[in-house]
Amino acid sequence: GAGVSQSPRYKVAKRGQDVALRCDPISGHVSLFWYQQALGQGPEFLTYFQNEAQLDKSGLPSDRFFAERPEGSVSTLKIQRTQQEDSAVYLCASSSLGGQYSNQPQHFGDGTRLSIL
Amino acid sequence: GDSVTQMEGPVTLSEEAFLTINCTYTATGYPSLFWYVQYPGEGLQLLLKATKADDKGSNKGFEATYRKETTSFHLEKGSVQVSDSAVYFCALRVSGGSNYKLTFGKGTLLTVNP
């Protein structure tokens, strides 16, 4: 497709369940980012991949959060033993070049809205 | 650390009114500055950017000037339309180090009434 695709668009889970969120970046894009957007807030950085390498995971809130991009294209963000404070919109973004080109634009998907009951 | 402060919303205007959304920043390095827009139910779209001091970014009638002396990047539009109703985010990204991270403000909700 032409843009970043995320699935599912909406996810409802019970507290304690595991969830997996998928991101299909723009074809050929080297860099992939995950952000968390709480209600009424701006997005906050979670993690960054350059191809299949996870170069920065400093924004992941706890060890319950895990992200992977095994073949350097599709990425999955997994949250184990979900808690109510995990409720947020999870945004994925990709950019064409490696992250050292700081003026390269990041293209965002529509996000996955996660609600934990 | 890096941070972005935007004016509190919501902002409600009539069609054809003048828009200003204030944005100031604090950065540990030399930042590039961005405005993103988020329409209801959609992801973020890059609206405009500026990469060095005194640059003016512009797109779709919106513009913002990178002011290093006041650490500001205010968004302006001379005549808003109903279709401009959305949430606007100011963001920065610094060069060097973790230069891939975007740091966002909290967003400003704009509603334009006909």
Chai-1 contact restraints between the chains, C-beta under 6 A:
chainA,res_idxA,chainB,res_idxB,connection_type,confidence,min_distance_angstrom,max_distance_angstrom,comment,restraint_id
A,Q41,B,K106,contact,1.0,0.0,6.0,A-B,restraint_1
A,G42,B,F89,contact,1.0,0.0,6.0,A-B,restraint_2
A,G42,B,F104,contact,1.0,0.0,6.0,A-B,restraint_3
A,G42,B,G105,contact,1.0,0.0,6.0,A-B,restraint_4
A,G42,B,K106,contact,1.0,0.0,6.0,A-B,restraint_5
A,G42,B,G107,contact,1.0,0.0,6.0,A-B,restraint_6
A,P43,B,F104,contact,1.0,0.0,6.0,A-B,restraint_7
A,F45,B,K101,contact,1.0,0.0,6.0,A-B,restraint_8
A,Y48,B,Y100,contact,1.0,0.0,6.0,A-B,restraint_9
A,G99,B,Y100,contact,1.0,0.0,6.0,A-B,restraint_10
A,S102,B,S32,contact,1.0,0.0,6.0,A-B,restraint_11
A,S102,B,R93,contact,1.0,0.0,6.0,A-B,restraint_12
A,S102,B,S95,contact,1.0,0.0,6.0,A-B,restraint_13
A,S102,B,N99,contact,1.0,0.0,6.0,A-B,restraint_14
A,N103,B,S32,contact,1.0,0.0,6.0,A-B,restraint_15
A,N103,B,T51,contact,1.0,0.0,6.0,A-B,restraint_16
A,P105,B,L46,contact,1.0,0.0,6.0,A-B,restraint_17
A,F108,B,G43,contact,1.0,0.0,6.0,A-B,restraint_18
A,F108,B,L44,contact,1.0,0.0,6.0,A-B,restraint_19
A,G109,B,G43,contact,1.0,0.0,6.0,A-B,restraint_20
A,D110,B,E42,contact,1.0,0.0,6.0,A-B,restraint_21
A,D110,B,G43,contact,1.0,0.0,6.0,A-B,restraint_22
A,G111,B,G43,contact,1.0,0.0,6.0,A-B,restraint_23
